[in-house]
């Protein structure tokens, strides 16, 4: 792993005020930020846990649940609180939000109740759609106080992501953060319009995204990898002296990637999985018809690393099956 990480600190601030609440030094504050109401008139709050030390240092946002059904990301941030990771913070500030999209969470949905994606609604507007209003909570009330952001996500429905970190290769600090993550796969991913990473970049806040597991399903490996990422980044920023987490034996930067898709519909049986290395022409799995008359091999069209795969048992024509990084370099 690289040596300690030095970043420009925008927020060496003495007095911190978030959502009109004064954050005093040395204890963990819990702030309830109003995020609207349900049709039943029940109020919805976003909980932000803030630890502001008396010693100047970076301010780090640790964010989960931007998509409400991405349970691994929520669980990583929740468990980091439960395990007391932040009790050892000796400098700087941490802002921990385990669950941003409460609406999606209570409806087992990626999106809010109007069907919009919060992660395509930044920077948001307080008088906009529900997704836009939730996004605005972060850009207006949190990001102005942040130097570095860690955003925790999970693969989509039935799509398993090998634990990985995604970053903008044109952001030197984001790349350094990724290299300090301790994860095997570092994915170069351009900024997406109206995403959290794009909004953070526009506000000069380097952000990296963790991806691991699949939605609506807890995955121990992904959760442990995410918690280790938090520990490694805080160590690299010299904010804590937590015992260094176990690291992967090697790291790979994925420069280009693509999906191998289903050439026919049917029952999908995979033989390769995320984390495997494959060669062009390798058999990855099979798709069978439900009548026992046809079976089609799924063949890799690339040589590279499988960084994600589809766990669906039934697939349609064109469905994404294996996500392969085919241009890569060793760190």
C-alpha angles and dihedrals in degrees: 000000000000120000122266117316120240117197134174105264112221095175111052086143129159100202119040121193119182121180090346093305119121111227110212123203126271107016136081110255122198115209125191110212115196111241098174135266140291119241086259088064092248110145119239119213133188111218117220119186112203130190114186115184126202092236115083116247144121123319111227127195115207107192132185137170100035082143109045098218097048094101099171092062091049092047093049092056093040092050092047086062093044093051092053096238091152096051087083096054107128102174140023128011136291124201111193122193111174096181125024102161100056091162093059092043096057090046096045086240137135090220138046122265095276090059095250123133113238089207090062094045103071138159082025134191131245089225096041134091119314092262090049091051092051090049091050091059088068100041096045105033106027116021095060087068097045133096099177132019130204112193118193121209143164133217120270126266109318090348113119119204120202105233104279143150125229125205145162107262090208091062106080094194093049089052091051090050090052092051090052092052095090091225125135098229125051110185121203104219126172119235113269120221114258093007125133091249091053092049090048091049091051087055091049093251114137110224135186127192124220117208124188139150125349135292122277091014129092115226118193095203093052093045093050090047091053093049090049089051091056091049093047094049094047089049092049090051090053090237096124143011097224111156107272112261123238111273134211117259093240141008128218127199110215108211099175132015141173142176130256104220136204112271090195137016123251145085110339121215114179123205099179124052145188113305094031122122114225139183129222108275096027118137109247099177145306138267115209131188116240093246100062095244105104137039125179123193118229105225126195113243090192142052110228149073123323103228096172141009140190117252094189113127094207121042136184129222109289097015115151109252111166127021107209129188102213102171110053145143134203117248 
